Amino acid sequence: MIGGNQYNPKTEMGQSTSEIWLLELYKSDYAWKRLDAEGIFPQRYQHASCYVVDKDRKWNYIFVHGGFYDSFVRFLTTHKLHFSNEQYQPSDLKWELPIKEEEKFNVLPEKENWENYQPIVVDSKQIQPTPRGRHTATYINGKVYLIGGHGGSLYARLYYDDVWTFDCTTNKYEKIIPVGKFNERAGHSANLMHDGTSILIYGGWNNKV
C-alpha cells in the first residue's frame, strides 16, 4: 500500500502521506509492516498504480502515476518502486523517476512554483498526461495503460476520457485514440480480462452525472 490520505490529530484534518505498508498474507495474523525505500517520493493520494512484472525483461516494480498532494497541488510525475530481490520480496526498495525531465517537479510543493506545473511539450507535442488523480493504471504486455481521471493544473476541475500508454522499455508515453464512445470519468475501476489483451472498465463519475 503506497501513500494515501490519513487523519492528522493535530490539525484534525486529512493529510497526504508517502508511507509504504505491506500486509503479510502468509502469516496467520495478517500482520501489517511499514517499509522504507531509497529515493524521493512526495506524499500524495488518489494516484494510480499497478504491478509491472516480466521475468524475460527482468522487470519487477510498482508503477505509480499522478495523484494529489492537496486540493491545489496535482502531480504528473511517474515513479517506479523497484524490488531488488528476484524472489519478488519487498527488500531494498528504491524509487526511480524514469522520465528525467520530470525531476524539477519531484519536490514538495513549498519548494516549487506550481503555476508552472504543466505537461512537458517537445516539438509542439505533449509527451505526458496532464496532472490528475482517481484514474486507473493497468499493465498489459510491456505497457501501462492510463485511463481517465480528473484534475488539471491548479484549481481546474477537468474530467478526462483520454487513454495514454507508458512503454516500459523506452519510458515514454503515447496518447492513443480508441475506437468507440467513452465518457470522461474519474473514480472508475479497471481490470485486466482473462484474455490478457482487454481491460474491463466499470463505473466512475464526472461533473455531469
Stockholm file with secondary structure:
# STOCKHOLM 1.0

chainA/1-209         MIGGNQYNPKTEMGQSTSEIWLLELYKSDYAWKRLDAEGIFPQRYQHASCYVVDKDRKWNYIFVHGGFYDSFVRFLTTHKLHFSNEQYQPSDLKWELPIKEEEKFNVLPEKENWENYQPIVVDSKQIQPTPRGRHTATYINGKVYLIGGHGGSLYARLYYDDVWTFDCTTNKYEKIIPVGKFNERAGHSANLMHDGTSILIYGGWNNKV
#=GR chainA/1-209 SS CEEEEEEETTTTEEEEEEEEEEEETTSTTCEEEEECEESCCCCBBSCEEEEEEETTTTEEEEEEECCBSSSSCBCCCEEEEECCCTTCCCCSEEEECCCGGGGGGSSCGGGSCGGGCCCCEETTEECSCCSEESCEEEEETTEEEEECCEECSTTCCEECCCEEEEETTTTEEEEECCSSCCCCCBSCEEEECTTSSCEEEECCBCTTC
#=GC SS_cons         CEEEEEEETTTTEEEEEEEEEEEETTSTTCEEEEECEESCCCCBBSCEEEEEEETTTTEEEEEEECCBSSSSCBCCCEEEEECCCTTCCCCSEEEECCCGGGGGGSSCGGGSCGGGCCCCEETTEECSCCSEESCEEEEETTEEEEECCEECSTTCCEECCCEEEEETTTTEEEEECCSSCCCCCBSCEEEECTTSSCEEEECCBCTTC
//
